[in-house]
């Protein structure tokens, strides 16, 4: 392919060399490698993405006659928990979670679903769990506010 460039008002033909095509191939290869690397991170769970579980999915797990072992972790305060929580939830406040890891499943690949009131404390708790080797940590979509808004069953200890 021949292009012209203007230098001092004189058009001079220049030939595109294989270097241009080679540069484009290298760019395409770099993009492909980035895609493969990102895809591998997502598939292996190393992504920073926050996996979520829907209320319907959680309800199916709770109501299943024989579901795999799981922990439903309510990381709100004790008073919030007593006022109303999801059946089968264990309450360990996000602020004491790091000191109470012995109360969690020994199998760090077990399903752990975390919720709080609106998501902020759950995110902190999820990070504590991941930092301590838990690999199957999920966040309940909508937290307890979403659960209540959907008028799903709760237990209270008033």
Backbone as a printed PyTorch tensor [residue, N CA C, xyz], in Angstrom:
tensor([[[  0.8460,  -1.1550,   0.0000],
         [  0.0000,   0.0000,   0.0000],
         [  0.9030,   1.2330,   0.0000]],

        [[  0.5390,   2.2260,  -0.7910],
         [  1.3640,   3.4280,  -0.8990],
         [  0.5400,   4.6080,  -0.4210]],

        [[  1.1590,   5.4290,   0.4330],
         [  0.5390,   6.6560,   0.9180],
         [  1.4210,   7.8000,   0.5070]],

        [[  0.8600,   8.9670,   0.5110],
         [  1.6990,  10.1260,   0.2360],
         [  1.7070,  11.0200,   1.4580]],

        [[  2.8250,  11.6800,   1.6760],
         [  2.9080,  12.6740,   2.7270],
         [  3.4040,  13.9600,   2.1010]],

        [[  2.9530,  15.0300,   2.6310],
         [  3.3610,  16.3270,   2.1020],
         [  4.4880,  16.8810,   2.9470]],

        [[  5.6040,  17.1440,   2.2960],
         [  6.7330,  17.7500,   2.9720],
         [  7.1590,  18.9430,   2.1310]],

        [[  7.0660,  20.1210,   2.6360],
         [  7.4000,  21.3510,   1.9240],
         [  6.6430,  21.4260,   0.6000]],

        [[  5.4120,  21.0710,   0.6480],
         [  4.4980,  21.1590,  -0.4830],
         [  4.8320,  20.2000,  -1.6170]],

        [[  5.6790,  19.2310,  -1.3850],
         [  5.9540,  18.2210,  -2.4060],
         [  5.4260,  16.8900,  -1.9040]],

        [[  4.5880,  16.2690,  -2.6810],
         [  4.0490,  14.9730,  -2.2910],
         [  5.0920,  13.9080,  -2.5460]],

        [[  5.3830,  13.1260,  -1.5180],
         [  6.3530,  12.0490,  -1.6610],
         [  5.6630,  10.7310,  -1.3170]],

        [[  5.7690,   9.7600,  -2.1770],
         [  5.1720,   8.4650,  -1.8410],
         [  6.0320,   7.7400,  -0.8000]],

        [[  5.3440,   7.0990,   0.1620],
         [  6.0560,   6.2430,   1.1020],
         [  5.3890,   4.8800,   1.0850]],

        [[  6.1440,   3.8580,   1.2780],
         [  5.5980,   2.5040,   1.2800],
         [  5.3590,   2.0810,   2.7190]],

        [[  4.1820,   1.5200,   2.9680],
         [  3.9150,   0.9490,   4.2850],
         [  4.6480,  -0.3580,   4.3660]],

        [[  5.3830,  -0.5040,   5.3930],
         [  6.1820,  -1.7160,   5.5210],
         [  5.4340,  -2.7450,   6.3420]],

        [[  6.0510,  -3.8610,   6.5050],
         [  5.4990,  -4.9150,   7.3400],
         [  5.4540,  -4.4920,   8.7980]],

        [[  6.1900,  -3.4630,   9.1690],
         [  6.2150,  -2.9910,  10.5590],
         [  4.8390,  -2.4980,  10.9850]],

        [[  4.1330,  -1.8310,  10.0750],
         [  2.7870,  -1.3440,  10.3920],
         [  1.8560,  -2.5260,  10.6540]],

        [[  1.8710,  -3.5000,   9.7910],
         [  1.0220,  -4.6790,   9.9520],
         [  1.4210,  -5.4300,  11.2130]],

        [[  2.7210,  -5.5070,  11.4660],
         [  3.2090,  -6.1900,  12.6500],
         [  2.7360,  -5.4810,  13.9220]],

        [[  2.7510,  -4.1500,  13.9130],
         [  2.2810,  -3.3700,  15.0610],
         [  0.8120,  -3.6240,  15.3370]],

        [[  0.0090,  -3.7040,  14.2840],
         [ -1.4140,  -3.9860,  14.4270],
         [ -1.6350,  -5.3950,  14.9800]],

        [[ -0.8500,  -6.3400,  14.4940],
         [ -0.9510,  -7.7130,  15.0100],
         [ -0.5860,  -7.7630,  16.4880]],

        [[  0.4490,  -7.0200,  16.8730],
         [  0.8410,  -6.9880,  18.2900],
         [ -0.2490,  -6.3670,  19.1570]],

        [[ -0.8730,  -5.3190,  18.6520],
         [ -1.9690,  -4.6830,  19.3860],
         [ -3.1220,  -5.6650,  19.5650]],

        [[ -3.4920,  -6.3580,  18.5090],
         [ -4.5840,  -7.3390,  18.5760],
         [ -4.2390,  -8.4650,  19.5460]],

        [[ -2.9900,  -8.9090,  19.5350],
         [ -2.5450,  -9.9550,  20.4380],
         [ -2.6320,  -9.4710,  21.8850]],

        [[ -2.2240,  -8.2380,  22.1440],
         [ -2.2900,  -7.6850,  23.5000],
         [ -3.7350,  -7.6050,  23.9910]],

        [[ -4.6320,  -7.1830,  23.1120],
         [ -6.0540,  -7.1130,  23.4810],
         [ -6.5870,  -8.5050,  23.7860]],

        [[ -6.2460,  -9.4740,  22.9620],
         [ -6.7050, -10.8510,  23.1880],
         [ -6.1740, -11.3980,  24.5040]],

        [[ -4.9050, -11.1340,  24.8100],
         [ -4.3220, -11.6130,  26.0670],
         [ -5.0000, -10.9670,  27.2690]],

        [[ -5.3070,  -9.6650,  27.1720],
         [ -6.0250,  -8.9900,  28.2680],
         [ -7.3850,  -9.6390,  28.4770]],

        [[ -8.0820,  -9.9530,  27.3790],
         [ -9.3900, -10.5830,  27.4840],
         [ -9.2810, -11.9480,  28.1540]],

        [[ -8.3040, -12.7450,  27.7470],
         [ -8.1200, -14.0730,  28.3350],
         [ -7.7870, -13.9450,  29.8230]],

        [[ -6.9080, -13.0140,  30.1760],
         [ -6.5340, -12.8220,  31.5770],
         [ -7.7460, -12.4260,  32.4030]],

        [[ -8.5390, -11.4570,  31.9190],
         [ -9.7170, -11.0140,  32.6520],
         [-10.7220, -12.1520,  32.7860]],

        [[-10.9540, -12.8800,  31.7040],
         [-11.9010, -14.0000,  31.7420],
         [-11.4590, -15.0430,  32.7460]],

        [[-10.1750, -15.3350,  32.8030],
         [ -9.6470, -16.3160,  33.7470],
         [ -9.8740, -15.8520,  35.1740]],

        [[ -9.6860, -14.5650,  35.4410],
         [ -9.9120, -14.0460,  36.7930],
         [-11.3640, -14.2110,  37.1920]],

        [[-12.2760, -13.8900,  36.2940],
         [-13.7010, -14.0020,  36.6050],
         [-14.0740, -15.4590,  36.8540]],

        [[-13.6130, -16.3470,  35.9870],
         [-13.9400, -17.7610,  36.1230],
         [-13.3500, -18.3450,  37.4030]],

        [[-12.1480, -17.9220,  37.7630],
         [-11.5040, -18.4950,  38.9420],
         [-11.9460, -17.8260,  40.2300]],

        [[-12.7840, -16.7830,  40.1240],
         [-13.2740, -16.1180,  41.3210],
         [-12.3070, -15.0820,  41.8590]],

        [[-11.2640, -14.7470,  41.0990],
         [-10.2900, -13.7740,  41.5710],
         [-10.6930, -12.3470,  41.2420]],

        [[-11.8040, -12.1620,  40.5900],
         [-12.2500, -10.8310,  40.2580],
         [-12.7130, -10.1060,  41.5110]],

        [[-12.6590,  -8.7930,  41.4620],
         [-13.1190,  -7.9860,  42.5880],
         [-14.6400,  -7.8610,  42.5720]],

        [[-15.2840,  -8.4480,  41.5870],
         [-16.7330,  -8.3870,  41.5130],
         [-17.3420,  -9.0160,  42.7530]],

        [[-18.4890,  -8.5090,  43.1350],
         [-19.1770,  -8.9900,  44.3290],
         [-20.2970,  -9.9200,  43.9010]],

        [[-20.0930, -11.2370,  44.0270],
         [-21.1550, -12.1610,  43.5990],
         [-22.3940, -12.0050,  44.4720]],

        [[-23.5450, -12.0130,  43.8260],
         [-24.8020, -11.8660,  44.5590],
         [-25.7100, -13.0640,  44.3380]],

        [[-26.5810, -13.2520,  45.3100],
         [-27.5970, -14.2920,  45.2250],
         [-28.9460, -13.5960,  45.4030]],

        [[-29.9080, -13.9740,  44.6060],
         [-31.2240, -13.3310,  44.6760],
         [-32.0190, -13.8620,  45.8700]],

        [[-33.0330, -13.1330,  46.2390],
         [-33.9150, -13.5560,  47.3300],
         [-34.5740, -14.8990,  46.9910]],

        [[-34.9820, -15.0430,  45.7410],
         [-35.6270, -16.2900,  45.3030],
         [-34.6650, -17.4660,  45.4080]],

        [[-33.4160, -17.2570,  44.9910],
         [-32.4220, -18.3330,  45.0770],
         [-32.1720, -18.7210,  46.5340]],

        [[-32.0480, -17.7180,  47.4090],
         [-31.8160, -18.0090,  48.8200],
         [-33.0030, -18.7410,  49.4210]],

        [[-34.1920, -18.3030,  49.1040],
         [-35.3930, -18.9660,  49.6190],
         [-35.4310, -20.4270,  49.1740]],

        [[-35.0170, -20.6960,  47.9540],
         [-34.9730, -22.0860,  47.4560],
         [-33.9890, -22.9210,  48.2670]],

        [[-32.8410, -22.3300,  48.6000],
         [-31.8420, -23.0530,  49.4070],
         [-32.3880, -23.3230,  50.8010]],

        [[-32.9900, -22.3040,  51.4080],
         [-33.5340, -22.4390,  52.7650],
         [-34.6170, -23.5160,  52.8130]],

        [[-35.4810, -23.5320,  51.7950],
         [-36.6320, -24.4530,  51.7920],
         [-36.3480, -25.8190,  51.1860]],

        [[-35.1700, -26.0030,  50.6290],
         [-34.8480, -27.2870,  50.0040],
         [-34.7600, -28.3820,  51.0640]],

        [[-35.3460, -29.5550,  50.7780],
         [-35.3030, -30.6390,  51.7570],
         [-33.8760, -31.1080,  52.0460]],

        [[-33.0200, -31.0420,  51.0600],
         [-31.6270, -31.4300,  51.3020],
         [-30.7150, -30.5380,  50.4620]],

        [[-30.3640, -29.4090,  51.0250],
         [-29.4660, -28.5040,  50.3090],
         [-28.0470, -28.7210,  50.8270]],

        [[-27.0660, -28.3520,  50.0340],
         [-25.6880, -28.4820,  50.5150],
         [-25.4900, -27.5720,  51.7330]],

        [[-24.5080, -27.8740,  52.5470],
         [-24.2890, -27.0480,  53.7360],
         [-24.0500, -25.5840,  53.3440]],

        [[-24.6490, -24.7000,  54.0940],
         [-24.4630, -23.2750,  53.8490],
         [-24.5550, -22.5330,  55.1760]],

        [[-24.0480, -21.3130,  55.1690],
         [-24.1720, -20.4330,  56.3150],
         [-24.8040, -19.1510,  55.8250]],

        [[-25.9100, -18.7690,  56.4410],
         [-26.5460, -17.4880,  56.1760],
         [-26.1030, -16.5650,  57.3050]],

        [[-25.3190, -15.5560,  56.9770],
         [-24.6730, -14.7240,  57.9750],
         [-25.2670, -13.3140,  57.9880]],

        [[-25.9180, -12.9740,  59.0980],
         [-26.4800, -11.6470,  59.3230],
         [-25.4400, -10.8550,  60.1020]],

        [[-24.8940,  -9.8120,  59.5030],
         [-23.7950,  -9.0790,  60.1420],
         [-24.2540,  -7.7510,  60.7560]],

        [[-25.5460,  -7.6470,  61.0270],
         [-26.0690,  -6.4540,  61.6970],
         [-25.8420,  -6.5730,  63.2080]],

        [[-26.2650,  -5.5730,  63.9330],
         [-26.1300,  -5.6040,  65.3960],
         [-27.0970,  -6.6160,  65.9810]],

        [[-26.8490,  -6.9900,  67.2200],
         [-27.7170,  -7.9290,  67.9250],
         [-29.1510,  -7.4050,  68.0100]],

        [[-29.3230,  -6.1120,  68.2900],
         [-30.6710,  -5.5260,  68.3770],
         [-31.4000,  -5.5870,  67.0410]],

        [[-30.6900,  -5.2840,  65.9590],
         [-31.3110,  -5.3640,  64.6370],
         [-31.7280,  -6.7980,  64.3340]],

        [[-30.8830,  -7.7270,  64.6690],
         [-31.1490,  -9.1480,  64.4400],
         [-32.3940,  -9.5870,  65.2120]],

        [[-32.4730,  -9.2000,  66.4770],
         [-33.6200,  -9.5870,  67.3090],
         [-34.9250,  -9.0150,  66.7760]],

        [[-34.8550,  -7.8220,  66.2080],
         [-36.0500,  -7.1700,  65.6830],
         [-36.6310,  -7.9320,  64.4930]],

        [[-35.7760,  -8.5570,  63.7030],
         [-36.2450,  -9.3500,  62.5690],
         [-35.0900,  -9.8120,  61.7030]],

        [[-35.0670, -11.1200,  61.4200],
         [-34.0120, -11.6830,  60.5790],
         [-34.5750, -12.8280,  59.7490]],

        [[-33.7720, -13.2840,  58.8130],
         [-34.1640, -14.3970,  57.9460],
         [-33.9460, -15.6880,  58.7150]],

        [[-34.9350, -16.5850,  58.6280],
         [-34.8500, -17.8740,  59.3210],
         [-33.5580, -18.5880,  58.9250]],

        [[-32.9160, -19.1780,  59.8600],
         [-31.6550, -19.9370,  59.7460],
         [-30.4180, -19.0430,  59.7430]],

        [[-30.6040, -17.7150,  59.8190],
         [-29.4440, -16.8180,  59.8260],
         [-28.7290, -16.8700,  61.1690]],

        [[-27.4140, -16.7890,  61.0990],
         [-26.5600, -16.7000,  62.2800],
         [-26.1150, -15.2470,  62.3740]],

        [[-26.1790, -14.6830,  63.5690],
         [-25.8210, -13.2800,  63.7520],
         [-24.4160, -13.1310,  64.3360]],

        [[-23.5360, -12.5520,  63.5390],
         [-22.2130, -12.1300,  64.0120],
         [-22.0070, -10.7420,  63.4180]],

        [[-21.9680,  -9.7330,  64.2540],
         [-21.8170,  -8.3640,  63.7860],
         [-20.5440,  -8.2120,  62.9550]],

        [[-20.6150,  -7.3810,  61.9380],
         [-19.4350,  -7.1520,  61.0840],
         [-18.2430,  -6.6690,  61.9040]],

        [[-18.5230,  -5.9530,  63.0020],
         [-17.4290,  -5.3990,  63.8020],
         [-16.7370,  -6.4440,  64.6810]],

        [[-17.3710,  -7.6110,  64.8570],
         [-16.7550,  -8.6720,  65.6700],
         [-16.4310,  -9.9240,  64.8570]],

        [[-16.6860,  -9.8700,  63.5620],
         [-16.5070, -11.0560,  62.7200],
         [-15.0730, -11.5810,  62.7500]],

        [[-14.1030, -10.7010,  62.6290],
         [-12.7000, -11.1400,  62.5900],
         [-12.3150, -11.8900,  63.8610]],

        [[-12.9560, -11.5460,  64.9900],
         [-12.6590, -12.2080,  66.2670],
         [-13.4870, -13.4800,  66.4800]],

        [[-14.4340, -13.7390,  65.5840],
         [-15.3270, -14.8920,  65.7500],
         [-15.3030, -15.8480,  64.5690]],

        [[-14.2000, -15.9010,  63.8740],
         [-14.1000, -16.7900,  62.7140],
         [-14.2450, -18.2580,  63.1120]],

        [[-13.9570, -18.5760,  64.3720],
         [-14.1040, -19.9650,  64.8300],
         [-15.5600, -20.4170,  64.8350]],

        [[-16.5060, -19.4880,  64.7560],
         [-17.9260, -19.8440,  64.7170],
         [-18.3860, -20.1670,  63.2890]],

        [[-17.5120, -19.9870,  62.3340],
         [-17.8520, -20.2220,  60.9300],
         [-17.4820, -21.6440,  60.5220]],

        [[-18.0130, -22.0900,  59.3730],
         [-17.6650, -23.4440,  58.9090],
         [-16.1590, -23.6130,  58.7430]],

        [[-15.6730, -24.7800,  59.1100],
         [-14.2440, -25.0820,  58.9290],
         [-13.9140, -25.2410,  57.4500]],

        [[-14.9050, -25.7220,  56.6820],
         [-14.7440, -25.8820,  55.2380],
         [-14.8530, -24.5060,  54.5830]],

        [[-13.7370, -23.9610,  54.1630],
         [-13.7210, -22.6040,  53.6340],
         [-14.2720, -22.5090,  52.2120]],

        [[-14.6550, -23.6580,  51.6430],
         [-15.3030, -23.6250,  50.3280],
         [-16.8240, -23.7390,  50.4620]],

        [[-17.3250, -23.8340,  51.6920],
         [-18.7730, -23.9130,  51.9200],
         [-19.4340, -22.5910,  51.5190]],

        [[-20.6810, -22.6860,  51.1000],
         [-21.4470, -21.5040,  50.7210],
         [-21.7100, -20.6290,  51.9430]],

        [[-21.3460, -19.3470,  51.8300],
         [-21.6420, -18.3640,  52.8720],
         [-22.3740, -17.2060,  52.2000]],

        [[-23.6160, -16.9490,  52.6560],
         [-24.4100, -15.8370,  52.1400],
         [-24.4580, -14.7830,  53.2280]],

        [[-24.0810, -13.5560,  52.8760],
         [-23.9620, -12.4750,  53.8540],
         [-24.9920, -11.3880,  53.5570]],

        [[-25.5850, -10.8390,  54.6240],
         [-26.4660,  -9.6860,  54.4610],
         [-26.4030,  -8.7880,  55.6880]],

        [[-26.8210,  -7.5430,  55.4890],
         [-26.9640,  -6.5870,  56.5830],
         [-28.2470,  -5.7990,  56.2990]],

        [[-28.2730,  -4.5400,  56.6270],
         [-29.4790,  -3.7530,  56.3620],
         [-29.5150,  -3.2800,  54.9110]],

        [[-28.3820,  -2.7030,  54.4590],
         [-28.3970,  -2.1390,  53.1120],
         [-27.2000,  -2.5150,  52.2480]],

        [[-26.1890,  -3.1860,  52.8110],
         [-25.0700,  -3.6680,  52.0020],
         [-23.6870,  -3.2120,  52.4310]],

        [[-23.5720,  -2.0830,  53.1030],
         [-22.2540,  -1.5510,  53.4590],
         [-21.5150,  -2.4700,  54.4220]],

        [[-22.1620,  -2.8660,  55.5120],
         [-21.5090,  -3.7430,  56.4920],
         [-21.2630,  -5.1340,  55.9200]],

        [[-22.1800,  -5.5940,  55.0840],
         [-22.0050,  -6.9030,  54.4420],
         [-20.7490,  -6.9030,  53.5670]],

        [[-20.5150,  -5.8060,  52.8580],
         [-19.3190,  -5.7230,  51.9980],
         [-18.0510,  -5.8360,  52.8410]],

        [[-18.0340,  -5.1840,  53.9990],
         [-16.8630,  -5.2750,  54.8770],
         [-16.6850,  -6.7070,  55.3840]],

        [[-17.7860,  -7.3370,  55.7770],
         [-17.7340,  -8.7150,  56.2790],
         [-17.2820,  -9.6780,  55.1830]],

        [[-17.7720,  -9.4960,  53.9700],
         [-17.3870, -10.3550,  52.8530],
         [-15.8840, -10.2670,  52.6150]],

        [[-15.3390,  -9.0730,  52.7310],
         [-13.9020,  -8.9070,  52.5340],
         [-13.1180,  -9.6090,  53.6360]],

        [[-13.5940,  -9.5230,  54.8720],
         [-12.9490, -10.2300,  55.9910],
         [-12.9450, -11.7320,  55.7140]],

        [[-14.0710, -12.2450,  55.2400],
         [-14.1680, -13.6800,  54.9440],
         [-13.1890, -14.0730,  53.8370]],

        [[-13.1610, -13.3080,  52.7660],
         [-12.2490, -13.6210,  51.6470],
         [-10.7890, -13.5370,  52.1030]],

        [[-10.4880, -12.5100,  52.9040],
         [ -9.1200, -12.3540,  53.4060],
         [ -8.7010, -13.5340,  54.2820]],

        [[ -9.6770, -14.2350,  54.8390],
         [ -9.3880, -15.3830,  55.7050],
         [ -9.6120, -16.7160,  54.9980]],

        [[ -9.6410, -16.6820,  53.6690],
         [ -9.6350, -17.9130,  52.8870],
         [-10.9800, -18.4670,  52.4610]],

        [[-12.0840, -17.8050,  52.7900],
         [-13.3950, -18.2990,  52.3500],
         [-13.5600, -17.9730,  50.8690]],

        [[-13.8930, -18.9860,  50.0900],
         [-13.8810, -18.8410,  48.6340],
         [-15.2670, -18.8340,  47.9940]],

        [[-16.3110, -19.0900,  48.7730],
         [-17.6530, -19.1880,  48.2070],
         [-18.5880, -18.2180,  48.9440]],

        [[-18.2110, -16.9400,  48.9380],
         [-18.9310, -15.9010,  49.6730],
         [-19.8380, -15.1370,  48.7150]],

        [[-21.1100, -15.0500,  49.0740],
         [-22.1090, -14.3900,  48.2340],
         [-22.8380, -13.3350,  49.0500]],

        [[-23.3130, -12.3120,  48.3670],
         [-24.0610, -11.2320,  48.9980],
         [-25.5400, -11.3490,  48.6350]],

        [[-26.4110, -11.2320,  49.6450],
         [-27.8480, -11.2880,  49.3720],
         [-28.2900,  -9.9800,  48.7280]],

        [[-28.7980, -10.0930,  47.5160],
         [-29.3000,  -8.9400,  46.7730],
         [-30.3630,  -8.2160,  47.5890]],

        [[-30.1870,  -6.9310,  47.8080],
         [-31.1940,  -6.1400,  48.5110],
         [-31.1010,  -6.1910,  50.0190]],

        [[-30.2800,  -7.0900,  50.5610],
         [-30.1090,  -7.2430,  52.0130],
         [-31.4690,  -7.4100,  52.6970]],

        [[-31.5450,  -7.0990,  53.9970],
         [-32.7970,  -7.3160,  54.7360],
         [-33.8720,  -6.3290,  54.2760]],

        [[-33.4670,  -5.1420,  53.8530],
         [-34.4600,  -4.1670,  53.3680],
         [-35.2020,  -4.7230,  52.1520]],

        [[-34.4700,  -5.3310,  51.2340],
         [-35.0950,  -5.9300,  50.0590],
         [-35.9630,  -7.1180,  50.4280]],

        [[-35.5040,  -7.9010,  51.3960],
         [-36.2500,  -9.0660,  51.8780],
         [-37.5890,  -8.6080,  52.4550]],

        [[-37.5250,  -7.5600,  53.2730],
         [-38.7460,  -7.0170,  53.8890],
         [-39.6600,  -6.3890,  52.8430]],

        [[-39.0940,  -5.6620,  51.9030],
         [-39.8870,  -5.0220,  50.8530],
         [-40.6170,  -6.0570,  50.0040]],

        [[-40.0300,  -7.2390,  49.8770],
         [-40.6640,  -8.3260,  49.1180],
         [-41.6240,  -9.1240,  49.9850]],

        [[-41.7610,  -8.7080,  51.2350],
         [-42.6720,  -9.3500,  52.1890],
         [-42.3620, -10.8400,  52.3660]],

        [[-41.0760, -11.1330,  52.4600],
         [-40.6440, -12.5270,  52.6720],
         [-40.5830, -12.8280,  54.1650]],

        [[-40.6530, -14.1060,  54.5460],
         [-40.7630, -14.4530,  55.9650],
         [-39.5370, -14.0670,  56.7890]],

        [[-39.8230, -13.6060,  58.0120],
         [-38.7710, -13.2320,  58.9730],
         [-39.0820, -13.8380,  60.3130]],

        [[-38.0850, -13.9070,  61.1270],
         [-38.2090, -14.3800,  62.4930],
         [-37.8070, -13.2040,  63.3800]],

        [[-38.5240, -13.0000,  64.4690],
         [-38.1120, -11.9460,  65.4010],
         [-38.0260, -12.5390,  66.7980]],

        [[-37.1790, -11.9740,  67.6160],
         [-36.9820, -12.4680,  68.9640],
         [-37.2610, -11.3460,  69.9580]],

        [[-38.4390, -10.7400,  69.8640],
         [-38.7990,  -9.6600,  70.7840],
         [-39.3450, -10.1980,  72.0820]]])
